[in-house]
Amino acid sequence: MILDSHVLNKYNYEVRSLYFDSNFQHSFLEKRNGIAIRKKLRIRYYPSFSKDSQKFAFIEIKKKFNENVAKSRVYVPLNKALKILNSNHTEAKLFYENSSEQDKSTLKEIWFLYKKYNLKPVCVVSYFRQPFMSRVEKTFRLTFDTNLKVRKYNLDLNFGGGSKNIVPPNICIMEVKFNNIIPNWAIKIIQNNDCVQYKISKFAAGLEKTKIFALI
């Protein structure tokens, strides 16, 4: 496997995500209760790929359909992301008018979810990712996430990473990403190293660490 071409320092890149939830924490509860079909809204920012004068982010809906995961997202200026979430805002209308048909469709989906649950920012999750791609199977990836942290104060993505560890500092999360099947050579390596599948949501685990749901 080879490092993803997006890695500029030949090792890893930082990921910061601002997650949204309703007053009743429906996104958190759906995850905790194991609801098979669910959607989650976040703004994802990659500091390593941005210049101080030009910062961009993705507004994303992450969708879970049983064991399948998909994302719909639009690429927006970071300083306008929260305004674009509000379909009534001038910036949102202007962005929509200048968007492709695919982005317009995604924006409608984002706005529907945002309004349906009256979503609000609840926490920032950050980590460093080392991503690898297969030299042969282009849709097969492995990522290693370290330094997973969360914070529920100062939710500005410019502010930096989180303050509280989501998992112990010596723990790394390896994610196996594929479209249809895992290559046989990868299965053998995983089995030979006694890897056990473990489901974790950085968002839900982060909220548990902040005790934001203590009254539920």
JOJOHU-V929746 format. One record per pair of residues at least 24 apart in sequence whose ideal C-beta (glycine too) atoms are under 7 Angstrom apart, sorted by the first residue. I is the first residue (numbers start at 1). GAP is how many residues later the second one is. D is the distance in whole Angstrom. If there is no record, write none. Layout:
# JOJOHU-V929746
I_GAP_D / I_GAP_D
This chain:
# JOJOHU-V929746
1_131_4 / 1_132_6 / 1_133_6 / 1_134_7 / 1_141_6 / 2_130_7 / 2_131_6 / 2_133_6 / 3_129_6 / 4_127_4 / 4_128_7 / 4_129_6 / 7_124_7 / 8_40_6 / 11_119_6 / 12_116_5 / 12_117_6 / 12_118_4 / 13_33_6 / 13_35_4 / 13_116_6 / 14_32_7 / 14_33_5 / 14_34_6 / 14_112_7 / 14_114_6 / 15_29_7 / 15_31_6 / 15_111_7 / 15_112_6 / 15_114_5 / 16_29_5 / 16_31_7 / 16_108_6 / 16_110_5 / 16_141_5 / 16_145_7 / 17_25_5 / 17_26_7 / 17_27_5 / 17_107_7 / 17_108_5 / 18_24_6 / 18_25_4 / 18_103_5 / 18_106_5 / 18_137_6 / 18_139_6 / 19_103_6 / 19_104_5 / 19_106_7 / 19_184_5 / 20_99_4 / 20_100_6 / 20_101_6 / 20_102_6 / 21_98_7 / 21_101_5 / 22_95_4 / 22_96_6 / 22_97_6 / 23_95_7 / 25_188_6 / 25_191_7 / 26_91_6 / 28_176_6 / 28_179_5 / 28_185_6 / 31_170_5 / 31_173_4 / 32_172_6 / 36_30_5 / 37_27_7 / 37_28_6 / 38_26_5 / 39_24_5 / 39_74_6 / 40_163_7 / 41_69_7 / 41_72_6 / 41_73_6 / 41_78_6 / 43_38_5 / 43_114_7 / 45_33_6 / 45_112_4 / 55_24_7 / 57_24_5 / 57_100_7 / 59_25_7 / 59_26_7 / 59_51_6 / 61_48_6 / 61_49_6 / 61_52_6 / 72_34_5 / 72_37_6 / 73_33_7 / 74_29_5 / 74_32_5 / 74_33_6 / 78_79_7 / 85_29_6 / 87_24_4 / 121_34_5 / 122_30_7 / 122_85_7 / 122_90_7 / 123_27_6 / 123_28_7 / 123_29_5 / 123_83_6 / 123_84_6 / 123_87_6 / 123_89_7 / 124_26_7 / 124_27_5 / 124_31_6 / 124_33_7 / 124_38_6 / 125_25_5 / 125_37_6 / 125_77_5 / 125_78_6 / 125_81_5 / 126_35_3 / 126_36_5 / 134_49_7 / 137_46_5 / 139_39_6 / 139_40_4 / 140_38_5 / 140_42_7 / 140_43_6 / 140_46_7 / 141_36_4 / 142_32_7 / 142_34_6 / 143_32_5 / 143_34_7 / 144_28_5 / 144_30_5 / 145_27_7 / 145_28_4 / 146_26_5 / 148_25_7 / 148_54_6 / 150_56_3 / 150_59_6 / 150_60_6 / 152_58_5 / 152_60_6 / 164_45_5 / 164_46_7 / 166_36_6 / 166_39_5 / 166_40_5 / 166_43_6 / 173_27_7
